[in-house]
Amino acid sequence: MRRDQSVSSAGALSRRVAAVAAVGLLIAGCATGAPRNSAGQVTAQASVDAFQVKVGDCTGSMKEGNVADLQVIPCAQAHYFEAFAGTQLADGDYPGTDETTKRATSFCTAEFKTFIGLSTKDSAYDMYFLFPVEASWATGDREVVCLVGSDKGRITGSLRGIGK
């Protein structure tokens, strides 16, 4: 399975809140999963589709537009972003891109403050999130995954409780 991503950004100053919309596509020859240890942590850098990004994973850079694959990277190595929270949106008819983005933004913003220790507007870090679009919603995708980090990369370890 492969999930294409569409990324958009909004925010003030250099801090960015970006949406990565998931478009579900079934493709023959699906990407293999990231190498993980028994605790589920990524043990080596790998290219994966966005459905395989889990809370606790660290990733390479994000970009605006469609993203077919993401790089997952062991968090002890230099990386750009960390998946810090996730939720499932309620079943029902697809609420539309604007409403889905609004729900994802609300959830991730609240979780960001808990995880980092500051609001998104006061933090030096950027927030991205993966969320379903109409095509992936039709295949059962309801997942929102929140990510925090920097477009500059060079992060090692977790940002949990960093307070900046």
N, C-alpha and C positions, 0 to 999 in steps of 0.2 A: 504494500500500500504506500502511496505517496501523497503528501499533502502539500499543495502549493500555498504560498503565503503572499499576502499583499500587505505592505507596510505603509502606514501614513504617520505623520508626526504632528504634534501640536504642543505648545508650551511657551513659557516665557524664558527670556535670556538664553543661556546655553543649555539649560536643563530641558530635556525633552521627554514627553510622554508619547510613545508611538504605539500604534495598533498594528498588529500583524494578523491579518485576517486569514483564516484557514479555508482553503477550497479543497474539498476532498475529491480525489481522483483515484480510481483503481487502475493500476498499471502493472502489466506483466513484468516479472523480474524486479520485485520490490527490493528496496534497500535492506541490507542486513542490519541488525541491531548493533548498538554500540557495545564494545566489550565492557562487561561489568563484573565486579567481584560479588561475593555472596551477600554483601550488604546493599547491593544495587548501585554502587558508585561506579562511575565511568573510570576505567583503568588505562585507556589509551585514546588518543584523538581519533575520531571517526566522523564521516559524513553520514547523516541520518535524515530521514524525513521528519517533519515537525511533530507528527504523532508520537514519535519516540522520545521527545524531550520531556523529562520528568522533573518534578520539584527536587531540588538538590543538584541538578546538573549544571555544569558551566558550559558556555558556548563561545564560539567565535563571534565575529562582528555581525551586526544586523544591518539591513539596508531597506530603503523605501522601495516599493514596487513588489513584484512577485518574487517570492523566494521558494524554490523547490526543495532545497536541502539546507540543513544547518550543520555546522561543525560542533560536536560535543568534545569537550576537553577536560581532562582530570582537573579538578579545582585547585590542586596544589601547583599546577603549571599556570603560566601566564594565560589569561583568558580575558574576554570582553564582558560577558554577562553571566548572571547566575539566576536560575529559575528558583524563585523564593516562595511562591504560593500557587495554588490551583483550586478551581472549583468547577462544578457542573452547573450549567444554566438549566432552568426548568424546561421540561418537555412542552410541546404544543407547536403551534404554527410558528414558522420563522418570524421573529419580531422585526426584521429589517436590519440593515447594516448600522444605521444610526442608533437604534435602540440597543442592539447587541454591543456596540462600542461603548455606549453609555453605561450599560451594566458592567462590562469588563473594567472600564475606567473606575467606576465606583468601588468595585471589589478590590482591584489591585492597589488603588490609592490608599485605601484603609489598611490593607495588609503591608504596604510599603512602610507606612509610619511605624507599625508594630515591628517589622523586620529590621529596618535601618535605625529607627529611633528619632527620625525627623520626618516632616512632611516632604512631598516631592518638590515643592517650591523652595524649601530651605536646604535641600540636599545638594551635594556636589555631583550626585549620580543621576543617571537617566533611568527611566522606567519604560519598558516595552511590555506588550502582552500579545499572546496568541489567542485568537478567538474564532469561532465558526462563522462562515458566511453561508449563504443560502444553499449552495451546492453541497457543502460538507454537512450542513444541518440535515439535509435530505437523506444522508447516509448514517445519521445517528450521532454526529459530532455535536456535543454540547460543552466541550471542555474549554476553559479559560486557563492559561498558564501565564503567570506574571514573572517578568525578568527585570533585574536591576544590574546596572553596570555603567560602563563608559565606552563611547565610540573610540576612545584612545587606547583601550585595552590595558595591558600591563597590570592587571589585577591578579593577585595570587591569594588563594584561600577564600574563605567566605566573607561576605560583607555583613553578615548578621551582627546587629548591634553596633555597627561602626560609628554611628552618631555624627556623620558628616555628609 
